[in-house]
């Protein structure tokens, strides 16, 4: 079994999510995430090739005790996208019309 300390970061499509500091990084740029933003992005990183519906995301966040409703989820996704723009990744989270989101 590998040491959990080795899992400090997850990297998908050149973007790094720091699991201990709640920071997302690309190149030499990084930005800090709120708890909700981190958990949303973490779920995307765990499912990088999957289209994730809003309902699935809400179920995950609800079950993980990060109580979000539809409106709060939208606000968090918008803030997360703005933060991704700050590190030059404006289209990292894409809308899949009628289906959900994908990274």
C-alpha positions as CSV (number, residue, x, y, z in Angstrom):
1,X,0.0,0.0,0.0
2,X,1.3,3.5,-0.9
3,X,1.8,6.1,1.7
4,X,-1.2,8.6,1.7
5,X,1.3,11.5,1.9
6,X,2.2,10.8,-1.7
7,X,-1.3,11.7,-2.7
8,X,-0.9,15.4,-1.9
9,X,-1.8,16.5,-5.4
10,X,-4.0,15.3,-8.2
11,X,-3.1,16.4,-11.8
12,X,-5.6,16.4,-14.7
13,X,-5.0,18.0,-18.1
14,X,-2.0,19.9,-16.8
15,X,-3.9,21.4,-13.8
16,X,-2.9,20.5,-10.3
17,X,-5.3,20.3,-7.3
18,X,-3.4,20.5,-4.0
19,X,-5.4,18.3,-1.6
20,X,-3.8,19.7,1.5
21,X,-3.8,23.4,0.8
22,X,-7.0,23.6,-1.3
23,X,-5.1,25.3,-4.1
24,X,-5.5,24.8,-7.9
25,X,-2.4,25.4,-10.0
26,X,-1.5,25.8,-13.6
27,X,2.1,26.6,-14.7
28,X,3.4,29.3,-12.3
29,X,-0.1,30.5,-11.3
30,X,-2.2,29.3,-8.4
31,X,-5.3,30.3,-6.6
32,X,-6.9,29.3,-3.3
33,X,-10.3,27.6,-3.2
34,X,-13.1,27.8,-0.7
35,X,-14.2,24.5,0.9
36,X,-17.2,24.2,-1.5
37,X,-15.1,25.1,-4.6
38,X,-12.5,22.6,-3.6
39,X,-15.1,19.8,-3.2
40,X,-16.7,20.5,-6.5
41,X,-13.4,20.6,-8.3
42,X,-12.2,17.4,-6.4
43,X,-15.3,15.6,-7.7
44,X,-14.5,16.6,-11.3
45,X,-10.8,15.5,-10.8
46,X,-12.0,12.1,-9.6
47,X,-14.2,11.8,-12.7
48,X,-12.2,13.5,-15.5
49,X,-13.7,11.8,-18.5
50,X,-17.3,11.7,-17.3
51,X,-20.2,14.1,-17.9
52,X,-21.5,15.0,-14.5
53,X,-25.1,16.1,-14.1
54,X,-26.0,18.9,-11.7
55,X,-28.1,16.3,-9.8
56,X,-25.1,14.0,-9.4
57,X,-22.9,16.9,-8.2
58,X,-25.6,18.0,-5.7
59,X,-26.0,14.4,-4.4
60,X,-22.2,14.1,-3.9
61,X,-22.0,17.4,-2.1
62,X,-25.1,16.7,0.0
63,X,-23.9,13.2,1.0
64,X,-20.5,14.7,1.9
65,X,-22.3,17.2,4.2
66,X,-21.6,20.3,2.1
67,X,-25.2,21.3,1.9
68,X,-25.7,23.1,-1.4
69,X,-28.9,23.8,-3.3
70,X,-29.1,24.5,-7.0
71,X,-28.5,28.2,-6.7
72,X,-25.6,27.9,-4.3
73,X,-24.0,25.3,-6.6
74,X,-24.3,27.7,-9.6
75,X,-22.7,30.5,-7.6
76,X,-19.9,28.2,-6.6
77,X,-19.4,27.0,-10.1
78,X,-19.2,30.6,-11.4
79,X,-16.7,31.5,-8.8
80,X,-14.7,28.4,-9.5
81,X,-14.6,29.3,-13.2
82,X,-13.4,32.8,-12.4
83,X,-10.6,31.4,-10.4
84,X,-9.7,29.0,-13.2
85,X,-9.6,32.0,-15.5
86,X,-7.1,33.6,-13.1
87,X,-4.7,30.7,-13.8
88,X,-5.3,30.9,-17.6
89,X,-7.8,28.0,-17.7
90,X,-11.2,29.6,-18.5
91,X,-12.7,26.6,-20.3
92,X,-11.6,23.8,-17.9
93,X,-15.1,23.1,-16.7
94,X,-17.4,22.9,-19.8
95,X,-21.1,22.9,-20.0
96,X,-22.5,19.9,-21.9
97,X,-25.9,21.1,-23.1
98,X,-28.8,19.3,-21.5
99,X,-26.5,16.9,-19.7
100,X,-24.2,18.6,-17.2
101,X,-20.5,19.5,-16.9
102,X,-17.2,18.0,-17.9
103,X,-13.6,18.8,-17.5
